């Protein structure tokens, strides 16, 4: 394994390092040294645990994989693959684990190197990179925006990344913990000047962590429950959000006060950036999310945040040992201290400590009231509980004002400042939970409620116009439709219970606890009004007060629904009975757009374009009705599900789409990649804030896309849609090809989430969830959802526009952020694809004619897409303008490819009837390893 790492070093050095600035040392040198060192330790671990024979086997596979990745030797490659096929299952498992863990260790080294480079630039005074708040604020000021204008803008802004329960994160938390400790040890070497003894201890700790990693089970032995997912999601608050979000606010406030102004005059900005969650509230296709689960989720979240506040108050009290004998305090601070149950003579002249002790006692009482438990550190005496987070915030503000007024502004800008911000951001509920359910469920529930109340009413037989009339009449009256004296189906009772639980949660934790209700598969006005009726039954819609306590949010997912979205919303906003509710929601209406299902429905290019056009149409509709549009982007981790760099994606939105408010999902392994490390997490949070500011304030100043660009995209989309639909939905046998040539059947047993892989118990692609669809194509290295159809579309466009077609496409790539981002994301996906490996997976298809026909069509589409991309971008090879990413992906190939080869062989054995449990486990290990190597695969 030491040789493995050394060879990786040589591999990197064979490529030109274009990122080295003149007069500087090799900026990738430390990365290579880290990878080499971690690889050596892993190799030593394998040798010590399993002997020379296994170590030498791994080395042999590594060397051949690298060689055949560079050389054209079909015969030698065939012999190599044959050798892999003859390995015993025990040998395969050890091989898979070694290559998988090397990918994990390389990921750690790359993340650490990125942090190292960022810190080096900051120390050297290099201009902050694109996407940093510092650079964005500087740009906005050069464009004429003042500090006060920006502060005013943020007062109505909203940036809300939402953690979802979509599972493409195949790592166990135990594995993640080991990896985080390895990252910390590498970081310690970077950040500290270690003595020889400290370095020795650090080295020993690295060996221990990698040994622990090797001896830790890589995959889960049982399926995750919803509450397991909730707990996993909460760990990212510990890792990043609780500390880094307040620091982000403090940094932004300093930027808007020019950092050098008097600390006593620092203007505070509104809490516009919050983290949301679907985990514990997303019921679409997940029968395990119930009212009880929602209640337990809220309890877990409340426990997490109250314990954090108690810990911070305890630490703050220890810090503020300010004596009244030496420094004056305000009257209101004295009054706060006097109300404290702390009567110790030792703190009689320390009013800040006594005030904070009193606040701790009140918060401990809140902890008991809300959770029925006691904090680990008991208060000094009894006190009245806080009824709302604002009451706690008000007491903290008393401490703040007193410090500012008596020459202690610097003390107010430390832990107290961050705690005040945390209370304002997180409240008592930690994160707002979105509820989501499919429109079909709402339809059935409402139909049953009407039928039970009026035996002659057959709601399902009504046309859309009659449905709307009936529903509007119902939401106009405070009379309940449901009755406690009637029996309802399990489904209807479950839906009513969960919304009633949401109402109770708002009463208990505050309105922010459950503020949003999302309707999947929305395609009509009645879909939204049906939810409104259910909300009225739960006490979340108040007809007499024209008040909604939650946002009703349609989710448009398919291509047809995206095309129809503006029409649906125009009809909804035209209804006086609905429009009168919007002032209670700040005259704003949220709309969610689905990237994943629209891609599965219509392909990569058409999905992207229909999303763009839907946004343009919605902007126009909402402006006409004088309602603020807030878009919620349902993006996945991979490009095939709307993923890609967030900064570029937000800036690529059409003018007027952001308007200072944006919500977007963070899913699967992306959550771990972005937020498991606090420094990386802070950077990613800044990117979202910076992009929202720029997209909102600068997009109106930029020239709109030329009409010929829009016309060109229409043509490209039509052709791409036809090509994609023809392959996926109209080619006889494609469904069989997909199920036999990918790991889709085996993914269901991987225990990576609580939801089933399909919405129905069929193999139809229409019923398959977008996540396993994309994940499966990633595993076999085709990445088909991220590019198919583009090549055929460009060919058709150039044939119809032979004179200037290519010039138009090149201008679009150069001058239009939407098209630039589209191609950039596709380029990254194509770089990760490998047709030679995909050919081996195709060999699993039993029907030879079907296998040959479909695989050849995919290859032709791949070649056409590559040719089109290179012609438009003018690049001779993929990622030529991003050499760092290019090297990173290339150097992973030799360590991912053997995993793919072993996966194919194990799939063949398993599907031929080999029931050895080790074979099934080996398949799951390869899935984990390939996902780790590709990083954003699902």
Buried (B, 14 or more C-beta within 10 A) or exposed (E): BBBBBBBBBEBBBEEEBEBBEEEEEEBBBBBBBBBBBBBBBBBBBBBEEBEEEBBEBBBEBBBBBBBBBEEEEEEEBEEBBEBBBEBEBEBBBBBBBBBBBBBBBBBBBBBBBBBBBBBBEEEEEEEBBBBBBBBBBBBBBEEEBEBEBBBEBBEBBBBBBBBBBBBBBBBBBBBBBBBBBBBBBBBBBBEEEBEEEEBEBBBEBBEEBBBBBBEEEBBBEEBBEBBBBBBBBBBBBEBBBBBBBBBBBBBBBBBBBEEEEEBEEBEBBBBBBBBBBBBBBBBBBBEBBBBEBBBBBBBBBBBBBBBBBBBBBBEBBEBBEBBBEEBBBBEBBBEBBEBBBBEEEEBEEBBBBBBBBBBBBBBBBBBBEBBEEEBEEEBBEEBEBBEEBBBBBEBBBBBBBBBBBBEBBEBBBEBBBBBBBBBBBBBBBBBBBBBBBBBEBBBBBBBBBBBBBEEEBEBEEBEEEEBBEBBBEBBBEEEEBBEEEEEBEEEBBBBBBBBBBBBBBBEBBBBBBBBBBBBBBBBBBBBBBBBBBBBBBBBBBBBEEBBBBBBBBBBBBBBBBBBBBBEBBBBBBEBEBBBEBBEBBEEBBBBBBBBBBBBBBBBBBBBBBBBBBBBBBBBEBBEEBEBBBBBBBBBBBBBBBBBBBBBBBBBBBBBBBBBBBBBBBBBBBBBBBBBBBBBBBBBBBBBBBBBBBBBBBBBEEEEEBBEEBBEBBEBBBBBBBBBBBBBBBEBEBBBBBBBBBBBBBBBBBBBBBBBBBBBEEEBEBBEBBBBBBBBBBBBBBBBBBBBBBBBBBBBBBBEEBEEEBBEBBBBBBEEBBBBBBBBBBBBBBBBBBBBEBBBBBBBBBEEEEBBEBBBEBBBEBBEBBBEBBBBBBEEEEBBBEBBBBBBBBBBBBBBBBBBBBBBBBBBBBBEEEEEEEBBBBBBBBBBBBBBBBBBBBB
